[in-house]
Amino acid sequence: MRTTKVTDGIYRLSANVHDILFEGFWPIPNGVSLNSYVVKGEKCAIIDGVCDWDGVPETLFAQLDEMQVKLEDIDYVIINHMEPDHSGWLDAFRKLRGEFTVYCSERAKPLLEAFYGIVDNVHTVKSGDTLDLGDGRVLAFEDIPNVHWPETMATYDTKSKTLFPCDAFGSFGAVSDDAPYDDTLQEEHIEFFEREMERYYANIVSAFSAPTQKAIEKVDALDVRIIAPGHGIVWRRDPQRVVRDYKRLTSYAKGPAKPEVTVVWGSMYGMTEQAVRPLVDAIEAEGVPTHVHRVPETGLSFVLESALQCSGIVLGMPTYEYKMFPPMAAALDEIGKKKIQNRVCLRFGSYGWSGGAQKELDEINERLKMNWKFIEPVEFHGRPRENDIETLKERGRELARAVKEWSLGARPAK
């Protein structure tokens, strides 16, 4: 990729990554960009970096050559976030650069030593601290802990009013050389990154929605004209658009979300599957859209994205050895860990020689403090009979009505 100019004195260095599982877990079919920024006053700082995945640090160093910045010209390394996709380049940088000064939060300091053995020339900062680069360019630091690691901070260039929030306001999606900014993209491409942002948020940030809301409050107090995140596009025409997107996503975690229903189901021998379509039709007949995912065929990444954005959840599964069908239990456990709370939920499914799925469902809901409100479940022995299907349709209509009520702001009665 090419170096691009964000604004006077600030340059964007990026690498796109494909064909990996992000964080070793999340699929990225559209890739992801890793963004770093060079800020130049009389002295020069680089804000965040990139991982040490194959070929990536070399891409960053080639871009420095392109902008005629020598490694020895970089006086300061600003580490907003220690996760290795942003700090993994430090080993290679240290071999080439030698000594440099790191600015990071107090909580990041032990991670620098643990990950990379860096203990010298580390300057810790807290909210309100600044770094003067000269020529009127002053960087101000703000702690934004638990977005999404405890040590995270943001850096704000007071001269250009540019915010560097690292993972906050980020998204999945590879970025093209010629259009890495919202003011160089067509509306359809901006909407693509917003969709990628929704899954990114559900996978990476959702569990930390409460501290992310606090971080957004700090952003609201600043005069921000450009937002330059660690992943995704840079927002300089309408930075408040991505702020509004994140406010919406943080609010979805505790609900209400959209007046829609996520249907997650699994089936061993097709008995539970026979009830899926009649239930979906009943919900949609009430004017409530559905998003249907079969597990384990559909990955958790996409289930989480859907669950975050819907006020209603349907869980369809057979009982398996006295408990929930294991792929369903895994999906529900991950939804709970991401703190997707206060949903209206309906469970249905088949059992053979024993029931027991409800007990495990109740345990997960209680253990993870999900606070879901449950419609009376529908279980059937073996395949569903006509009366089972009719009962399930009625429950689906009940769920749809409760979802509309909840999403309009009236929380369903417990």
C-alpha positions as CSV (number, residue, x, y, z in Angstrom):
1,M,0.0,0.0,0.0
2,R,1.0,3.6,-0.4
3,T,1.5,6.3,2.2
4,T,-1.3,8.8,2.2
5,K,-1.6,12.2,3.7
6,V,-4.3,12.6,6.4
7,T,-3.8,16.3,6.8
8,D,-0.8,18.7,7.1
9,G,1.9,17.0,9.0
10,I,0.1,13.6,9.5
11,Y,0.5,10.6,7.3
12,R,-1.2,7.2,7.2
13,L,0.8,4.0,6.9
14,S,-1.3,0.9,6.4
15,A,-1.1,-2.8,5.5
16,N,-4.0,-5.0,4.5
17,V,-4.2,-8.5,5.8
18,H,-6.2,-11.4,4.4
19,D,-6.6,-15.1,4.8
20,I,-6.1,-15.2,8.6
21,L,-8.4,-15.5,11.6
22,F,-8.3,-12.2,13.4
23,E,-7.2,-12.6,17.0
24,G,-6.9,-16.3,16.0
25,F,-10.7,-16.6,16.0
26,W,-12.7,-14.2,13.8
27,P,-13.0,-14.7,10.1
28,I,-12.3,-11.7,7.9
29,P,-13.5,-12.6,4.4
30,N,-13.1,-9.0,3.3
31,G,-9.7,-8.6,5.0
32,V,-8.7,-5.9,7.5
33,S,-6.4,-2.9,7.4
34,L,-3.8,-2.2,10.1
35,N,-3.2,1.5,10.4
36,S,-0.2,3.4,11.8
37,Y,0.3,7.2,11.7
38,V,3.3,9.4,11.5
39,V,2.9,12.9,13.0
40,K,5.6,15.5,12.2
41,G,6.4,18.7,14.0
42,E,10.0,19.7,14.7
43,K,10.2,16.2,16.0
44,C,8.5,13.1,14.6
45,A,6.3,10.5,16.3
46,I,4.7,7.3,15.1
47,I,1.4,6.4,16.6
48,D,0.7,2.7,16.9
49,G,2.2,0.2,14.5
50,V,1.3,-3.0,12.9
51,C,1.6,-6.7,13.7
52,D,4.5,-8.9,12.8
53,W,2.4,-11.1,10.5
54,D,4.3,-12.1,7.4
55,G,5.5,-9.2,5.3
56,V,3.6,-6.5,7.3
57,P,6.4,-4.7,9.2
58,E,8.3,-4.5,5.9
59,T,5.3,-2.9,4.3
60,L,5.3,-0.2,7.0
61,F,9.1,0.4,6.6
62,A,8.7,0.7,2.8
63,Q,6.1,3.4,3.3
64,L,8.4,5.3,5.6
65,D,11.0,5.3,2.8
66,E,8.3,6.5,0.4
67,M,7.6,9.5,2.5
68,Q,11.3,10.1,3.0
69,V,11.3,9.5,6.7
70,K,14.3,7.7,8.0
71,L,13.9,5.4,11.0
72,E,16.3,7.5,12.9
73,D,14.0,10.5,12.4
74,I,11.3,8.9,14.6
75,D,11.9,10.3,18.0
76,Y,8.8,8.9,19.7
77,V,6.7,5.8,19.5
78,I,3.2,6.3,20.9
79,I,1.5,3.0,21.9
80,N,-2.2,3.5,22.4
81,H,-2.9,-0.2,22.7
82,M,-0.6,-3.1,23.4
83,E,-2.4,-5.8,21.5
84,P,0.2,-7.4,19.1
85,D,-1.7,-6.4,15.9
86,H,-0.6,-2.9,16.8
87,S,2.6,-3.5,18.7
88,G,4.1,-6.6,17.1
89,W,6.4,-4.5,14.8
90,L,8.4,-3.3,17.8
91,D,10.9,-6.1,17.7
92,A,11.8,-5.4,14.1
93,F,11.7,-1.6,14.7
94,R,14.1,-1.9,17.6
95,K,16.6,-3.9,15.6
96,L,16.6,-1.3,12.9
97,R,16.2,1.9,15.0
98,G,18.1,1.2,18.2
99,E,17.0,3.5,20.9
100,F,13.7,5.4,20.9
101,T,11.3,6.7,23.5
102,V,8.0,5.0,24.0
103,Y,4.9,6.9,25.3
104,C,2.2,4.7,26.7
105,S,-0.2,4.3,29.6
106,E,1.0,3.1,33.0
107,R,-0.9,-0.2,32.5
108,A,0.9,-0.7,29.2
109,K,4.4,-0.6,30.7
110,P,4.5,-4.1,32.1
111,L,3.1,-5.4,28.8
112,L,5.9,-3.8,26.9
113,E,8.3,-5.8,29.1
114,A,6.3,-9.0,29.0
115,F,5.8,-9.0,25.2
116,Y,9.0,-7.4,23.9
117,G,11.5,-7.0,26.8
118,I,11.3,-3.2,26.5
119,V,12.1,-1.6,29.8
120,D,14.3,1.4,28.9
121,N,13.1,4.8,27.6
122,V,9.5,4.2,28.5
123,H,7.6,7.3,29.5
124,T,4.1,6.7,31.0
125,V,1.3,9.2,30.6
126,K,-2.2,9.7,31.9
127,S,-5.2,11.7,30.9
128,G,-4.2,15.4,30.5
129,D,-0.5,14.7,29.8
130,T,0.9,16.1,26.6
131,L,3.9,15.7,24.3
132,D,5.2,18.8,22.4
133,L,6.6,17.9,19.0
134,G,7.4,21.5,18.2
135,D,6.1,23.7,15.4
136,G,2.8,24.2,17.3
137,R,2.0,20.5,17.3
138,V,1.1,19.1,20.7
139,L,-0.2,15.6,21.3
140,A,-2.6,15.2,24.3
141,F,-3.3,11.8,25.9
142,E,-6.5,10.5,27.3
143,D,-7.0,7.2,29.1
144,I,-9.8,5.1,27.6
145,P,-9.4,1.9,29.6
146,N,-11.1,-1.3,28.5
147,V,-11.6,-0.3,24.9
148,H,-10.9,-3.1,24.7
149,W,-7.8,-3.8,26.9
150,P,-7.3,-2.1,30.3
151,E,-4.2,-0.2,29.1
152,T,-5.8,1.5,26.1
153,M,-5.5,5.2,25.6
154,A,-6.2,7.7,22.8
155,T,-3.9,10.4,21.3
156,Y,-5.2,13.7,20.2
157,D,-3.3,16.2,18.0
158,T,-4.4,19.6,19.2
159,K,-3.1,21.3,16.1
160,S,-5.1,19.5,13.4
161,K,-7.9,18.3,15.9
162,T,-7.1,14.7,14.8
163,L,-8.0,11.8,17.2
164,F,-6.1,8.6,17.1
165,P,-8.3,6.1,19.1
166,C,-6.7,2.8,18.0
167,D,-9.3,0.1,18.2
168,A,-12.2,2.4,19.0
169,F,-14.1,3.5,15.9
170,G,-12.4,0.7,13.9
171,S,-13.8,-1.8,11.5
172,F,-13.0,-4.9,9.5
173,G,-12.5,-4.5,5.8
174,A,-9.4,-4.0,3.7
175,V,-8.8,-0.5,2.5
176,S,-7.8,0.4,-1.1
177,D,-4.7,2.6,-1.8
178,D,-6.7,5.3,-3.6
179,A,-9.7,5.6,-1.2
180,P,-8.8,5.2,2.5
181,Y,-10.9,8.2,3.6
182,D,-14.6,8.8,4.0
183,D,-14.2,11.9,1.7
184,T,-12.7,9.8,-1.1
185,L,-15.4,7.0,-1.0
186,Q,-18.8,6.7,-2.6
187,E,-21.7,6.3,-0.2
188,E,-22.0,2.6,-1.0
189,H,-18.4,2.0,0.1
190,I,-18.9,3.9,3.3
191,E,-21.9,1.7,4.1
192,F,-19.7,-1.3,3.4
193,F,-17.3,-0.2,6.1
194,E,-20.2,0.5,8.5
195,R,-21.4,-3.1,8.0
196,E,-17.9,-4.4,8.6
197,M,-17.8,-2.2,11.7
198,E,-20.9,-3.9,13.1
199,R,-19.3,-7.3,13.0
200,Y,-16.0,-5.9,14.3
201,Y,-17.8,-4.3,17.2
202,A,-19.8,-7.4,18.0
203,N,-16.7,-9.6,17.9
204,I,-14.1,-7.3,19.5
205,V,-15.7,-4.5,21.5
206,S,-19.2,-5.6,22.6
207,A,-18.1,-7.1,25.9
208,F,-16.7,-3.6,26.7
209,S,-19.7,-1.5,25.7
210,A,-20.0,0.3,29.1
211,P,-16.4,1.6,29.1
212,T,-16.7,2.3,25.4
213,Q,-19.7,4.6,26.2
214,K,-17.4,6.4,28.7
215,A,-14.7,6.8,26.1
216,I,-17.3,8.3,23.6
217,E,-18.2,10.8,26.3
218,K,-14.6,11.9,26.4
219,V,-14.6,12.2,22.6
220,D,-17.7,14.4,22.7
221,A,-15.8,16.8,25.0
222,L,-13.1,17.4,22.3
223,D,-13.2,19.4,19.1
224,V,-12.6,16.4,16.8
225,R,-12.3,17.1,13.1
226,I,-10.7,13.8,12.0
227,I,-10.9,10.3,13.5
228,A,-8.0,8.1,12.5
229,P,-8.5,4.6,13.9
230,G,-6.2,1.5,14.0
231,H,-8.5,-0.4,11.6
232,G,-10.6,0.7,8.7
233,I,-11.0,4.1,7.0
234,V,-10.1,7.5,8.3
235,W,-13.1,9.8,8.9
236,R,-12.3,13.4,8.0
237,R,-15.5,14.6,6.1
238,D,-17.9,13.5,8.8
239,P,-16.2,12.1,11.9
240,Q,-19.4,12.4,13.8
241,R,-20.9,9.7,11.6
242,V,-18.7,7.0,13.1
243,V,-19.3,8.4,16.6
244,R,-23.0,8.0,16.0
245,D,-22.5,4.5,14.7
246,Y,-20.6,3.5,17.8
247,K,-23.1,5.2,20.1
248,R,-25.8,3.1,18.5
249,L,-23.8,-0.1,18.8
250,T,-22.9,0.5,22.5
251,S,-26.6,1.0,23.2
252,Y,-27.5,-2.3,21.6
253,A,-25.6,-4.3,24.1
254,K,-28.1,-3.6,26.9
255,G,-31.0,-3.0,24.5
256,P,-33.3,-2.3,23.1
257,A,-31.8,-3.0,19.7
258,K,-33.5,-3.2,16.3
259,P,-37.1,-4.6,16.3
260,E,-35.8,-7.8,14.6
261,V,-35.2,-11.4,15.6
262,T,-32.0,-13.5,15.4
263,V,-32.9,-17.2,14.9
264,V,-30.0,-19.5,15.9
265,W,-30.6,-23.2,15.5
266,G,-29.0,-26.6,15.2
267,S,-30.3,-30.0,14.5
268,M,-28.9,-33.5,14.7
269,Y,-31.3,-35.6,12.6
270,G,-33.7,-33.0,11.2
271,M,-36.4,-33.2,13.9
272,T,-35.8,-29.7,15.2
273,E,-35.1,-28.4,11.7
274,Q,-38.7,-29.2,10.7
275,A,-40.0,-26.5,13.0
276,V,-37.7,-23.7,11.9
277,R,-39.5,-22.5,8.8
278,P,-43.0,-22.4,10.3
279,L,-41.7,-20.4,13.3
280,V,-39.8,-17.9,11.1
281,D,-42.9,-17.4,9.0
282,A,-45.0,-16.7,12.0
283,I,-42.6,-14.1,13.3
284,E,-42.3,-12.4,9.9
285,A,-46.1,-12.4,9.5
286,E,-46.1,-10.0,12.5
287,G,-43.9,-7.6,10.5
288,V,-40.7,-8.5,12.4
289,P,-37.6,-9.3,10.2
290,T,-35.6,-12.4,11.0
291,H,-31.9,-13.4,10.6
292,V,-31.5,-17.1,10.5
293,H,-28.3,-18.9,11.4
294,R,-27.6,-22.6,11.6
295,V,-24.8,-23.7,13.9
296,P,-22.1,-24.9,13.7
297,E,-22.4,-24.2,10.0
298,T,-22.5,-20.5,10.6
299,G,-19.5,-19.2,12.5
300,L,-19.9,-17.4,15.9
301,S,-18.6,-14.2,14.4
302,F,-21.7,-13.8,12.3
303,V,-24.1,-15.0,15.0
304,L,-22.7,-12.4,17.4
305,E,-23.2,-9.6,14.9
306,S,-26.8,-10.6,14.4
307,A,-27.6,-11.1,18.1
308,L,-26.1,-7.7,19.0
309,Q,-28.4,-5.9,16.6
310,C,-31.7,-7.7,17.4
311,S,-34.0,-7.3,20.4
312,G,-35.3,-10.8,20.0
313,I,-33.5,-14.2,20.0
314,V,-34.8,-17.6,19.0
315,L,-32.8,-20.7,20.1
316,G,-33.7,-23.9,18.4
317,M,-31.9,-27.1,19.4
318,P,-32.4,-30.7,20.4
319,T,-31.5,-31.9,23.8
320,Y,-28.2,-33.7,23.7
321,E,-27.2,-35.9,26.7
322,Y,-29.4,-34.1,29.1
323,K,-28.1,-30.7,28.0
324,M,-28.3,-28.2,25.1
325,F,-27.0,-29.3,21.7
326,P,-23.3,-28.4,22.2
327,P,-22.9,-26.0,19.2
328,M,-25.9,-24.1,20.5
329,A,-24.5,-24.0,24.1
330,A,-21.2,-22.6,22.7
331,A,-23.0,-19.9,20.8
332,L,-25.2,-18.9,23.7
333,D,-22.2,-18.9,26.1
334,E,-20.3,-16.5,23.7
335,I,-23.3,-14.3,23.3
336,G,-23.5,-14.0,27.1
337,K,-19.8,-13.3,27.4
338,K,-20.1,-10.4,25.0
339,K,-22.7,-8.9,27.4
340,I,-25.6,-8.9,24.9
341,Q,-28.2,-8.5,27.5
342,N,-32.0,-7.9,28.1
343,R,-33.2,-9.9,25.0
344,V,-36.6,-11.5,24.6
345,C,-36.0,-15.2,23.9
346,L,-37.9,-18.2,22.7
347,R,-36.4,-21.7,22.9
348,F,-37.8,-24.7,21.0
349,G,-36.5,-28.1,20.1
350,S,-36.7,-31.9,20.0
351,Y,-35.8,-34.4,22.6
352,G,-35.5,-38.2,22.5
353,W,-34.9,-40.3,25.6
354,S,-34.5,-37.2,27.9
355,G,-35.0,-33.5,28.1
356,G,-32.8,-31.1,30.0
357,A,-31.8,-28.3,27.6
358,Q,-33.7,-25.7,29.6
359,K,-31.7,-26.4,32.7
360,E,-28.4,-25.6,31.0
361,L,-30.0,-22.5,29.3
362,D,-31.1,-21.2,32.6
363,E,-27.7,-21.8,34.1
364,I,-25.9,-19.9,31.4
365,N,-28.4,-17.0,31.6
366,E,-27.9,-16.7,35.3
367,R,-24.1,-17.2,35.3
368,L,-23.5,-14.6,32.7
369,K,-26.1,-12.2,34.0
370,M,-27.8,-11.9,30.6
371,N,-31.2,-11.0,32.1
372,W,-33.1,-12.4,29.1
373,K,-36.9,-12.6,29.3
374,F,-38.1,-16.0,28.1
375,I,-41.3,-16.8,26.3
376,E,-42.6,-20.2,27.4
377,P,-40.5,-22.8,25.5
378,V,-41.9,-25.4,23.1
379,E,-40.4,-28.9,23.3
380,F,-41.6,-31.9,21.3
381,H,-40.8,-35.6,21.7
382,G,-39.1,-36.7,18.5
383,R,-40.5,-34.9,15.4
384,P,-43.0,-32.0,15.9
385,R,-46.7,-32.8,15.4
386,E,-49.3,-30.5,14.0
387,N,-50.2,-29.3,17.5
388,D,-46.6,-28.6,18.3
389,I,-46.2,-26.5,15.2
390,E,-49.4,-24.5,16.0
391,T,-48.2,-23.9,19.5
392,L,-44.8,-22.8,18.2
393,K,-46.4,-20.4,15.7
394,E,-48.4,-18.8,18.6
395,R,-45.2,-18.4,20.6
396,G,-43.5,-16.9,17.6
397,R,-46.2,-14.3,17.3
398,E,-46.0,-13.6,21.0
399,L,-42.2,-13.1,20.7
400,A,-42.7,-10.8,17.7
401,R,-45.1,-8.6,19.6
402,A,-42.8,-8.5,22.7
403,V,-39.9,-7.5,20.4
404,K,-41.8,-4.6,18.9
405,E,-42.9,-3.4,22.3
406,W,-39.3,-3.7,23.7
407,S,-37.7,-2.0,20.7
408,L,-40.2,0.9,21.0
409,G,-38.9,1.5,24.5
410,A,-41.4,-0.4,26.7
411,R,-39.5,-3.2,28.3
412,P,-41.5,-6.4,28.4
413,A,-42.8,-7.4,31.8
414,K,-40.9,-10.1,33.6
